[in-house]
Amino acid sequence: MGRFCHGSHIALTFTMNVSTPPFSAYTKDNPLPATLQENRVLNKDGSSKDTRHLVINIAGSGLTYSVGDSLGVYASNRPQIVEEIIALLGATGNEPVMPPRFSAPISLREALTTKLSLASPTKRALETFAAKTTQPKEQATLAELLAPGPGADALRETFLGQREFIDLLEEFPGAKLSPQELVDLMRRLMPRLYSIASSPKLHPREVHLTVAPVRYESNGRRRYGVCSTFLADRATRRKTPIPVFVAESHFGLPTDLSRDIIMVGPGTGIAPFRAFVQERIATGATGRNWLFFGDQHQATDYLYGDEWKRFLAEGKMARVDLAFSRDQPQKIYVQDRIRENAAELWAWLKGGAHFYVCGDAHRMAKDVDAALHQVVGEQGGLDTEQAAAFVKQLKKDQRYQRDVY
Ligand code: NAP
């Protein structure tokens, strides 16, 4: 028998069958207040990248995870931006507001800190500012952005793409929105999901993440990715509660431990493969492990390089093929290494290997997919259609899996 306490302290009792997976009281709706145990920059001095190895402490919580799962994290917005918005509204922060789908009011400061997304204003926000402003100059700018036709659509898309709510409050002070009027324009702050970089077999009390804090500039302002900088900059070690939950995934290892696996994970895409290899070692899997990894420079950006070198030396990795894009005049990417090793890769696939890709969805995963089709076509003597059918079958058999973002 087990006891399960839900968020609202309702206790339920259930019978646990031996085949039932371990159960945790912590869910998306009732996240575990975990803490940060370690926050280490993986890149070496001189790198232009900032990639963090984060260790989240889940000891004693009952929270369990499997390799391939993601950790959902509820972040808080930057306090400086929250205070600036409150000041621009001419508010104190104590005003009661109702965020979307709330049934009782909370303070404006709390809503802006933990419940609302301060980014990505929409056309509706511009319409509200246009309806409210009394300033002719602001009215003219907003009218131009809201005019019908493709010209204004494009202009508006660019304008909104470079702005967050704080920019609109600064640029259109004549609108004088009330706290609730602003809140009504904002979306809920959603949790962010990060691929887990550890195996529970090796680290049952910890969840490891590989996170690149997002920082950039737009419209003359420094911008910060909400969750990545919450974890990297604002979560004080062992103190700040980090609300987390485990998001199960379709992405996972073959149950047959004798199967070979091929993993393609440049940049932060390396995360689940560190977990995969830890798990394969812990379970005594006999299948071979082949990793393709890439980043800017070998000297500074070989993420978990010492671990891969050690596993290779110990025979726990069959192959690690590296693509450092900026160590030579021409770019070299993971898909170039895949093409260079076409015959071997084809032999692994014919032998039943599973092929995994993790990382950037927009360019890398598409290019790797094209390289896979090319290898299959050329090595298998298949035409374009047959190669596509082969890859489709791999997917159907769960032998080609992607975790891309
Ligand atoms: P990353 O810096 O984007 O890339 C890692 C490696 O992949 C670099 O060597 C990069 O080379 C290379 N690369 C670039 N284009 C490629 C392509 N078409 N095919 C294969 N490899 C390619 O990876 P990261 O460290 O994971 O991410 C760093 C930053 O990018 C973060 O701020 C992250 O948030 C952002 N990012 C965003 C998304 C997204 O929003 N969808 C996805 C991934 C990463 P070069 O840079 O030398 O060209």
Boltz pocket constraint, residues with backbone or C-beta under 6 A from the ligand:
constraints:
  - pocket:
      binder: B
      contacts: [[A, 49], [A, 51], [A, 212], [A, 213], [A, 214], [A, 215], [A, 266], [A, 267], [A, 268], [A, 269], [A, 294], [A, 295], [A, 296], [A, 323], [A, 324], [A, 325], [A, 326], [A, 331], [A, 332], [A, 333], [A, 334], [A, 335], [A, 359], [A, 360], [A, 361], [A, 362], [A, 363], [A, 364], [A, 365], [A, 367], [A, 368], [A, 405]]
      max_distance: 6.0
